[in-house]
Amino acid sequence: MVYAIVKAGGRQEKVSVGDVVVVDRLSGGAGESVQLPALLLVDGEKVTTDAAALAKVTVTAEIVRDEKGPKIEILKYKNKTGYRVRKGHRQQLTRLKVTGIK
């Protein structure tokens, strides 16, 4: 089984061909292809960590769709002063399908 550790959206993800991963928002529309930099490649028993060899490795993925993460509620409160602030946040995400590791 071939898999790679790639850097995507500020995090590292373990991917193999056919996997669907959710990363921070990437520019591009649905159906477009993106290349992800490989940090580690495992091909059966052989593990590649050499930077020169990894520069030749290309991990391609297709953008499936853009989406939003779960709602996070932020509440700030200070006792006896009447200070209350309520905010919310939804992270912008992109769903990717890995199409090839070469």
ROTOR-245253 format. One record per atom (N, C-alpha, C, O): x, y, z; chain; atom name. Coordinates in Angstrom, 2 decimals. Atoms other than C-alpha are relative to their C-alpha. Layout:
BEGIN
X	Y	Z	A	CA
...
This chain:
BEGIN
0.84	-1.19	0.00	A	N
0.00	0.00	0.00	A	CA
0.88	1.24	0.00	A	C
1.78	1.37	0.82	A	O
-0.76	-1.24	0.13	A	N
1.36	3.37	-1.04	A	CA
-0.77	1.12	0.69	A	C
-1.96	1.33	0.43	A	O
0.61	-1.18	-0.58	A	N
0.67	6.38	1.12	A	CA
1.07	1.06	0.21	A	C
2.26	0.77	0.19	A	O
-0.91	-1.13	-0.17	A	N
2.20	9.80	1.69	A	CA
-0.52	0.89	1.11	A	C
-1.72	0.96	1.38	A	O
0.34	-1.06	-0.94	A	N
2.27	12.43	4.39	A	CA
0.19	1.31	-0.75	A	C
1.29	1.60	-1.22	A	O
-0.06	-1.25	0.75	A	N
1.46	15.77	2.76	A	CA
-0.33	1.17	0.90	A	C
-0.97	1.03	1.94	A	O
0.33	-1.24	-0.71	A	N
1.26	19.35	3.95	A	CA
-1.15	0.65	-0.74	A	C
-1.03	1.00	-1.92	A	O
1.19	-0.55	0.62	A	N
-2.19	20.73	3.28	A	CA
-0.72	0.89	1.00	A	C
-1.15	0.43	2.06	A	O
0.75	-0.91	-0.85	A	N
-3.80	23.79	4.79	A	CA
0.61	0.22	1.36	A	C
-0.11	0.38	2.34	A	O
-0.67	-0.25	-1.26	A	N
-1.19	24.26	7.50	A	CA
0.12	-1.20	0.91	A	C
0.63	-1.09	2.02	A	O
-0.08	1.22	-0.79	A	N
-1.47	20.68	8.75	A	CA
0.59	-1.12	-0.84	A	C
0.71	-0.99	-2.06	A	O
-0.50	1.16	0.70	A	N
-0.03	17.31	7.85	A	CA
-1.09	-1.06	-0.03	A	C
-1.74	-1.33	0.99	A	O
1.03	1.01	0.18	A	N
-2.35	14.64	6.47	A	CA
0.61	-1.25	-0.60	A	C
1.48	-1.17	-1.47	A	O
-0.41	1.27	0.59	A	N
-1.77	10.96	5.74	A	CA
-1.03	-0.35	-1.07	A	C
-2.22	-0.49	-0.78	A	O
0.90	0.24	1.12	A	N
-3.24	10.23	2.29	A	CA
0.48	-1.16	-0.85	A	C
1.68	-1.43	-0.93	A	O
-0.28	0.98	1.04	A	N
-3.41	7.43	-0.23	A	CA
-1.00	0.26	-1.13	A	C
-1.94	1.04	-0.96	A	O
0.85	-0.26	1.16	A	N
-5.06	7.30	-3.66	A	CA
-1.44	-0.40	0.33	A	C
-1.70	-1.49	0.83	A	O
1.42	0.24	-0.25	A	N
-8.85	7.58	-3.37	A	CA
-0.51	0.58	1.31	A	C
-1.72	0.63	1.52	A	O
0.42	-0.58	-1.28	A	N
-8.88	9.18	0.09	A	CA
-0.64	1.37	-0.20	A	C
-0.29	2.10	-1.13	A	O
0.62	-1.32	-0.03	A	N
-11.07	12.20	0.78	A	CA
0.40	0.65	1.31	A	C
0.15	0.11	2.39	A	O
-0.45	-0.72	-1.19	A	N
-9.58	14.75	3.19	A	CA
-0.60	1.39	0.00	A	C
-0.88	1.96	-1.06	A	O
0.52	-1.36	-0.16	A	N
-10.87	18.05	4.54	A	CA
1.13	0.85	0.56	A	C
1.68	0.56	1.62	A	O
-1.09	-0.89	-0.39	A	N
-8.31	20.87	4.76	A	CA
-0.51	1.44	0.03	A	C
-1.64	1.70	-0.38	A	O
0.37	-1.40	0.02	A	N
-8.36	24.63	5.26	A	CA
-0.22	0.46	-1.44	A	C
0.31	-0.15	-2.37	A	O
0.44	-0.44	1.32	A	N
-9.81	26.58	2.31	A	CA
1.17	0.24	-0.94	A	C
2.13	0.93	-0.60	A	O
-0.97	-0.20	1.07	A	N
-7.77	26.42	-0.90	A	CA
-0.67	0.77	-1.12	A	C
-1.88	0.65	-1.33	A	O
0.57	-0.73	1.13	A	N
-8.22	28.72	-3.87	A	CA
-0.25	-0.96	-1.14	A	C
0.51	-1.91	-1.33	A	O
0.36	0.87	1.12	A	N
-9.88	27.11	-6.87	A	CA
-1.42	-0.49	0.18	A	C
-1.96	-0.52	1.29	A	O
1.38	0.46	-0.03	A	N
-13.29	25.78	-7.79	A	CA
-0.08	-1.51	-0.02	A	C
0.93	-2.21	-0.11	A	O
0.23	1.44	0.02	A	N
-14.83	22.33	-7.75	A	CA
0.45	-0.58	-1.33	A	C
0.19	0.00	-2.39	A	O
-0.48	0.65	1.20	A	N
-13.24	19.95	-10.23	A	CA
1.42	0.35	-0.39	A	C
2.02	-0.33	-1.23	A	O
-1.38	-0.39	0.30	A	N
-9.88	21.72	-10.33	A	CA
0.98	-0.92	0.71	A	C
0.66	-1.52	1.74	A	O
-1.03	0.87	-0.56	A	N
-6.67	19.82	-9.64	A	CA
1.03	0.84	0.74	A	C
1.39	1.93	0.29	A	O
-1.03	-0.69	-0.78	A	N
-4.14	20.86	-6.98	A	CA
1.12	-0.98	0.31	A	C
0.91	-2.19	0.38	A	O
-1.15	0.82	-0.36	A	N
-0.67	19.59	-6.12	A	CA
0.35	0.29	1.46	A	C
0.38	1.45	1.88	A	O
-0.34	-0.12	-1.40	A	N
0.29	18.95	-2.50	A	CA
1.45	-0.43	0.21	A	C
1.86	-1.46	-0.34	A	O
-1.39	0.39	-0.24	A	N
3.92	18.87	-1.26	A	CA
0.09	-1.20	0.94	A	C
-0.55	-1.23	1.99	A	O
-0.16	1.21	-0.80	A	N
4.96	15.47	0.08	A	CA
1.13	0.18	1.01	A	C
2.19	0.70	0.67	A	O
-1.01	-0.06	-1.06	A	N
6.86	15.28	3.40	A	CA
0.58	-1.37	0.28	A	C
1.69	-1.48	0.81	A	O
-0.43	1.37	-0.25	A	N
7.13	11.47	3.57	A	CA
-0.76	-0.89	-0.98	A	C
-1.93	-0.65	-1.26	A	O
0.64	0.93	0.93	A	N
6.41	8.63	1.14	A	CA
0.30	-1.42	0.45	A	C
1.46	-1.77	0.68	A	O
-0.16	1.40	-0.38	A	N
5.84	4.99	2.09	A	CA
-0.53	-0.85	-1.15	A	C
-1.71	-0.76	-1.51	A	O
0.35	0.86	1.12	A	N
5.83	2.47	-0.76	A	CA
0.27	-1.44	0.41	A	C
1.36	-1.97	0.17	A	O
-0.19	1.35	-0.51	A	N
5.31	-0.96	0.77	A	CA
0.96	0.02	1.19	A	C
0.62	0.56	2.24	A	O
-1.00	0.04	-1.06	A	N
8.46	-1.56	2.86	A	CA
0.97	1.18	-0.08	A	C
1.71	1.42	0.88	A	O
-0.96	-1.08	0.22	A	N
10.41	1.42	1.46	A	CA
-0.57	1.34	0.47	A	C
-1.66	1.73	0.07	A	O
0.41	-1.30	-0.52	A	N
10.18	4.75	3.31	A	CA
0.95	1.06	-0.54	A	C
2.17	0.94	-0.40	A	O
-0.81	-1.06	0.58	A	N
11.40	7.92	1.56	A	CA
-0.18	1.27	0.81	A	C
-1.30	1.78	0.95	A	O
0.03	-1.27	-0.75	A	N
12.30	10.98	3.65	A	CA
0.98	1.00	-0.57	A	C
1.01	2.15	-0.12	A	O
-1.01	-0.87	0.59	A	N
15.10	12.45	1.52	A	CA
-0.68	1.14	-0.77	A	C
-1.56	0.89	-1.60	A	O
0.63	-1.16	0.61	A	N
14.19	15.99	0.41	A	CA
0.19	0.01	-1.52	A	C
-0.73	0.41	-2.24	A	O
-0.24	0.01	1.44	A	N
15.79	15.56	-3.04	A	CA
-0.91	-1.01	-0.69	A	C
-1.42	-0.74	-1.78	A	O
0.89	1.01	0.58	A	N
13.80	12.38	-3.70	A	CA
-1.46	0.42	0.09	A	C
-2.24	0.14	-0.82	A	O
1.39	-0.43	-0.17	A	N
10.57	13.90	-2.36	A	CA
-0.36	1.15	-0.94	A	C
-1.54	1.37	-1.22	A	O
0.27	-1.08	0.94	A	N
10.96	16.88	-4.72	A	CA
-0.54	-0.55	-1.32	A	C
-1.25	0.15	-2.04	A	O
0.48	0.63	1.24	A	N
10.27	14.45	-7.59	A	CA
-1.38	-0.62	0.17	A	C
-2.04	-0.94	-0.82	A	O
1.31	0.62	-0.28	A	N
7.13	13.04	-5.92	A	CA
-1.09	1.05	-0.14	A	C
-0.98	2.15	0.39	A	O
1.14	-0.90	0.13	A	N
3.84	14.64	-6.92	A	CA
-1.25	-0.69	0.54	A	C
-1.58	-1.81	0.14	A	O
1.28	0.47	-0.53	A	N
0.63	14.16	-4.97	A	CA
-1.06	0.94	-0.55	A	C
-1.08	2.12	-0.23	A	O
1.03	-0.82	0.61	A	N
-2.35	15.38	-6.96	A	CA
-1.35	-0.31	0.64	A	C
-1.64	-1.45	1.01	A	O
1.33	0.15	-0.59	A	N
-5.83	15.96	-5.60	A	CA
-0.98	0.87	-0.77	A	C
-0.60	1.88	-1.36	A	O
1.05	-0.74	0.67	A	N
-9.11	17.16	-7.03	A	CA
-0.90	0.64	1.05	A	C
-1.27	0.00	2.04	A	O
0.89	-0.70	-0.93	A	N
-11.25	19.75	-5.27	A	CA
-1.42	-0.51	-0.22	A	C
-1.97	-0.40	-1.32	A	O
1.37	0.51	0.09	A	N
-14.63	18.18	-4.53	A	CA
-0.98	1.15	0.22	A	C
-1.86	1.38	-0.61	A	O
0.87	-1.15	-0.28	A	N
-16.33	21.20	-2.92	A	CA
0.57	0.81	1.15	A	C
1.43	0.35	1.90	A	O
-0.31	-0.86	-1.14	A	N
-15.93	24.09	-0.51	A	CA
-1.12	-0.16	1.02	A	C
-2.28	-0.33	0.65	A	O
1.00	0.14	-1.06	A	N
-17.70	23.85	2.83	A	CA
0.43	0.77	1.23	A	C
1.51	1.35	1.28	A	O
-0.28	-0.67	-1.26	A	N
-17.86	25.28	6.32	A	CA
0.05	-1.02	1.13	A	C
-0.66	-2.03	1.10	A	O
-0.12	0.88	-1.16	A	N
-16.85	23.65	9.58	A	CA
-1.13	0.24	0.98	A	C
-2.03	1.03	0.70	A	O
1.06	-0.17	-1.01	A	N
-19.01	23.38	12.70	A	CA
0.07	1.39	0.65	A	C
1.13	2.02	0.69	A	O
0.09	-1.30	-0.66	A	N
-20.15	26.51	14.50	A	CA
0.69	-0.06	1.36	A	C
0.43	-0.96	2.16	A	O
-0.66	-0.12	-1.30	A	N
-17.93	27.52	17.40	A	CA
-0.51	1.28	0.63	A	C
-0.44	2.35	0.03	A	O
0.54	-1.17	-0.70	A	N
-19.50	29.86	19.95	A	CA
1.05	0.53	0.97	A	C
1.65	-0.23	1.74	A	O
-0.95	-0.66	-0.88	A	N
-17.31	32.37	21.75	A	CA
-0.80	0.92	0.93	A	C
-1.49	1.83	0.47	A	O
0.69	-0.82	-0.99	A	N
-18.69	33.86	24.97	A	CA
1.02	0.66	0.91	A	C
1.89	-0.02	1.47	A	O
-0.87	-0.71	-0.93	A	N
-16.89	36.55	26.97	A	CA
-0.89	0.65	1.04	A	C
-1.93	1.22	0.71	A	O
0.82	-0.50	-1.08	A	N
-18.19	37.61	30.35	A	CA
0.91	0.49	1.12	A	C
1.86	-0.19	1.50	A	O
-0.72	-0.51	-1.17	A	N
-16.87	39.79	33.15	A	CA
-1.03	0.28	1.08	A	C
-2.04	0.95	0.86	A	O
0.92	-0.08	-1.12	A	N
-18.54	39.62	36.51	A	CA
-0.16	1.45	0.50	A	C
0.82	2.19	0.57	A	O
0.35	-1.26	-0.66	A	N
-20.26	42.71	38.01	A	CA
0.20	1.25	-0.85	A	C
0.04	2.35	-0.33	A	O
-0.20	-1.18	0.83	A	N
-19.53	45.02	35.05	A	CA
-1.01	0.11	-1.12	A	C
-1.09	1.14	-1.79	A	O
0.97	-0.01	1.08	A	N
-22.29	44.10	32.62	A	CA
0.62	-0.28	-1.36	A	C
-0.02	-0.07	-2.39	A	O
-0.69	0.27	1.25	A	N
-19.74	43.07	29.98	A	CA
-0.31	-1.42	-0.46	A	C
0.06	-2.40	0.19	A	O
0.31	1.29	0.60	A	N
-21.05	40.25	27.78	A	CA
0.15	0.14	-1.50	A	C
-0.45	1.04	-2.10	A	O
-0.17	0.01	1.45	A	N
-19.96	39.50	24.21	A	CA
-0.21	-1.44	-0.48	A	C
0.36	-2.38	0.07	A	O
0.26	1.33	0.57	A	N
-21.26	36.60	22.14	A	CA
0.36	0.05	-1.48	A	C
-0.18	0.87	-2.22	A	O
-0.42	0.06	1.40	A	N
-19.59	35.71	18.84	A	CA
-0.05	-1.44	-0.46	A	C
-0.13	-2.36	0.35	A	O
-0.04	1.33	0.57	A	N
-19.56	32.75	16.51	A	CA
1.02	-0.05	-1.13	A	C
1.38	0.98	-1.69	A	O
-0.98	0.17	1.08	A	N
-17.11	31.33	13.97	A	CA
-0.23	-1.34	-0.68	A	C
-0.48	-2.35	-0.03	A	O
0.03	1.23	0.79	A	N
-17.29	28.77	11.17	A	CA
1.20	0.03	-0.94	A	C
1.31	0.92	-1.78	A	O
-1.22	0.07	0.80	A	N
-13.98	27.75	9.57	A	CA
-0.33	-0.35	-1.45	A	C
-1.17	-1.22	-1.71	A	O
0.16	0.29	1.42	A	N
-13.81	27.79	5.75	A	CA
0.87	-1.20	-0.36	A	C
2.08	-1.19	-0.11	A	O
-0.71	1.25	0.29	A	N
-12.81	24.31	4.51	A	CA
-0.15	-0.38	-1.47	A	C
-1.04	0.11	-2.17	A	O
0.07	0.57	1.35	A	N
-12.15	22.48	1.24	A	CA
0.11	-1.51	0.11	A	C
0.98	-2.03	0.82	A	O
-0.05	1.47	0.03	A	N
-12.87	18.79	0.62	A	CA
0.76	-0.42	-1.26	A	C
0.41	-0.02	-2.37	A	O
-0.86	0.46	1.09	A	N
-10.19	17.09	-1.53	A	CA
-0.10	-1.51	-0.15	A	C
-0.25	-2.24	0.83	A	O
-0.11	1.43	0.29	A	N
-10.08	13.69	-3.21	A	CA
1.35	-0.23	-0.66	A	C
1.65	0.36	-1.70	A	O
-1.36	0.27	0.50	A	N
-6.55	12.34	-3.77	A	CA
-0.13	-0.89	-1.24	A	C
-0.73	-1.96	-1.19	A	O
0.12	0.72	1.26	A	N
-6.20	11.20	-7.40	A	CA
1.28	-0.73	-0.39	A	C
1.23	-1.68	-1.18	A	O
-1.21	0.69	0.40	A	N
-2.55	10.20	-7.66	A	CA
1.20	0.31	0.87	A	C
1.33	1.42	1.39	A	O
-1.28	-0.17	-0.69	A	N
0.80	9.69	-5.96	A	CA
1.05	-0.59	-0.94	A	C
1.07	-1.80	-1.16	A	O
-1.01	0.47	0.96	A	N
3.73	9.48	-8.40	A	CA
1.38	0.45	0.41	A	C
2.35	0.15	-0.28	A	O
